[in-house]
Amino acid sequence: MANILYGVNGEGSGHSTRAKEVISHLQEKGHRVHVVSFDRGLTNLKDQFEVTEIFGFHFAYVNNRVRYRRTAAKNLIKAPKAARSFALLLRRVDEWKIDLVITDFEPLSSRAGHHRKLPVISIDNQHCITNTDVSLPNKHRRDAAAAKLATRLMTPHAQAYLVTSFFPVKSKKKNTFVVPPILRREILATQPTSGDSVLVYVTSPAKDLPLCCKKSGASLWLMDSDKKASRATSCSRSPAWKAFCVTWLGAKPSSPMPAFLW
């Protein structure tokens, strides 16, 4: 069985939610998994797994959208701390006699694997915009280019990319494999109590998310990263929301969903 280094991005809770299921599966198969993470990833996983804290890069958000200049400035200031954490991680890789690195959009573990000439597997949804044939509206080309650059810089040169997607899309690269979303067992076992509500998880407060989709009559509840739920009070006709309605509620959108928004 393999000694696996599993790096989990701690920005938000989505990465750790997905990683929890993959790590549990690997352990059930007899592999030894060494988890490294930060922030919410550390908080969400430490009660179930032994997790080593590492430095984590953070995105700067304004109204639930990434601001790239602020993000770059915020992380450049912390570059020395990142370098020290990377050196510590390299020592741990040697001590743990790691055979394989799996990264869920966590850059330090990915680079540690490359530095030690180990195979690296990436599991995330972000590489859908770089490694598949997803189409993007021209009006969002600038934001899409920034998102693609950030994605390529996070976990480059992996031997394999497992890309999760909730809609059909084709891979553009031989080492990229598109799979359905990885859901928690608790979610799969849950039975819906009503069909008239939609729960949307947001990383930071957003002002323009809607109360309802008029064509479906579904109420919208927002849950932030601290698991505080609130009911939205305004209605939006954004392309992202309309596409969300099409996917889950059967409404008809006027334009496709920009992939980098999800």
N, C-alpha and C positions, 0 to 999 in steps of 0.2 A: 504494500500500500504506500501511497505517496505522502510526503510532508508538503503541505500547501500553504503558501502565504496568500491571505485573502485581504486585499485592500478595499475599504469601503468609504466612499465619499460621505462626509458628515454634513454636507450642506442640505438642509431639509431632511425629511424622513423617508423619502421614496427609495433611496439607494439601500438603506439599512433594512427596510421592509422586504425588499426583494432578496437581499443577501441572506437574511435570516432563513429563508426557505432553502436556498442553495447550500448554505453551510450545513444546515441540519441534514440534508440529503447526503452530502459528502461524508459526514460523520457516520451516518447510518451504514454507508458502504465500507466503513473501516478506515477511511483516510484521516490523517491528523491535520487539523486546520488551525493555523495561527492567524488570528484576526487582528488587523490594525485599522484604526479609524480615529475620528475626532468629533467634537461637538455632538450633534444629535445622533450620529452613527454610534459613537461611544456610549451615549446615554441609553440608546434603544437596545444595544446588543450586550452590554456588560453583565446583565443579570442572567443571561442564558449561556454566554460563551466567555472564555478568557480573552480579553481584548487589550491590546497594547495601544496606548495613546500616542499619536504622531501629530506633527504639524499639519494643518489643513488650510488650503486656499479657500477664500470666501468671495462670493459674488456680491456686488453692491446693487441693491434693488431700489427702485422708485416706482410706486404704484404697480407692484408685481411684475416689473420689467427690469431686465439686467441693464445696468449702465456700465459700459465697457471701460471708459476712461477712469471712472471712479474705482472700478474693480482693479485695474492695472496699478493705479497709484496706491491703493490700499494694500496690495500684496507685495509690491516692490519694497515697501518700508520694512516688511517682515522677512525679506529674503535671507538674512543671516540666521534667523530662527529655523527657516526651512532647511538650510544647509546642515545645521546641527542635527536636526531630526533625520535627515537623509543618511548622515554618517552613522547614527545610532541604528537605523533600519538595516543598513548593510551589515553591521555587526550581528544583528539578530538573525539575518538570513544565513550567515555562516554558522552561528550557534545552533539554530534550529535545523540545519542541514536541509534547506528548502530544495525541493525538486521541481516545483511548478508555482507560478504566480497567477492568481486570478484577481482582476481588478474591476470594481464597479465604479468606473469614472474617477478613480483615485490615482493621481499622477506619481506620487513618491514610490509606491509599491511597484508600479509599472517600470519606472526608471531603475529601481533596485534590481528588478529581474533582468533587464537588459544589461546592466552593469556587471552582473554575475553570469551573463550568458545563459540565462534560464528561459524556458518557454513561457510566454505570457498570453493569457486568454482574457479578453475583455468582454464583460457582460453589462450592457446598458441599453437605453433607448435613444440616447443622443446621436449615436453614429448612424441612425436612420437618415439623417440629412446629408451625410457625407458618403456613405457606402451603399446607398440604394438609389433607385431611379425616381424618388419622390419629386413631384413638381411643386414649384413655388410661384406665387403671384409676383409679377414684375414690380409692383409697388412696394413689396417687402424685400426687394433684392439686397438693399444695403444691410438691413438687419440680418438677413440670411447669411450674407458673406461674413459678417462678424461672428455669428453663431458657428458657422463652419470652421472658421479659423480657431476659435476657442476649443471646439471639439477635437480638432486635429492635434492641438498642442497638449491636451490632457493625457491621452494614453496612445501615443503613436507606435507604429511598427509592431503591433501584437501579431502573434502567429495565427490567431483566430479571433473573430469578432462575432459574438452572439448578440444580435440586435433584436430587442423586443418591440413589437408593433401590434396595435389593435386593429389596423387596417391592412389589406393586402398590398404588398410592395415587393419588388424584385431586387435582389442583390446585384451590385455592379462589380463586385470583386469575388474572386474564388475563395478567399478566406473569410467571407462574411456569410453568416447564416441567420435568416430571419425566423424568429420564433414568436409565439403568442406571449402576452404579458404573463409574468410569473406572479401568481396570486398566493396570498397566505392561506393556509389550511382553514383558519377561522373564517375567512371570507367565503371560501368554497362551501363551507358547511352552513353558512347563514341563510336563512329563508327570509325573503322580503315580507314586511308587514303591510305595505301599501305600495301602490304603483303610481302615486301622484307626486313624488318628491325626488329631487336629484341632489346628491351631495357632491360638492366640488372642493377639492383640497387646494389651497393657495399657500405659497411660500411667504408672501407678505401681503398686507391689506391692498385690495384693488377697489377702485371707486366705480368702475363701469361694468361690473358683473351684474347680470339681470335678476329680477325677482322671479320671472317666469318666462317660459316660451309660450307665446299666445296660442300657437297652433296646437300645442299639446296640453296646455293647462297645468304644466308641472311646476310646482314651487321649487325654488332654489335655495339651498342652505349652504353657507360657506364655512369651511373649517380651516383655521390657520395652523401654522406649524406647532403651536402650543396646544393644539387640540381643543380650542375654544370655538364653539359653533355659534353662528349668528345668521339671521335671515337677511338676505339682500333686499335693498329698498329701492332700487332703480332698475330700469329695463335697458338692455343693450341690444343693438342690432349688428354687433361685430361679426366679421366672417368666422372667427373662431367659435363663437357661441352658436351660430347657425349651423356650422358643420358638426358641432357637438350634438345639437338637436337631431341632425340627420342620422348620426351614428347610433344614438341611444333612444331617441324618442320618435323617429319617423317623420320629422318635419322636413321641409324643403329649403335648403340654403340658396343664397344668390351667388355665393362664391366659395371656393374650396378653403379648407383650414390651413393656415400657414403651419408647416410641420414644426417650426422652431418654437411655437407658442406652447406646445404641450410638453 
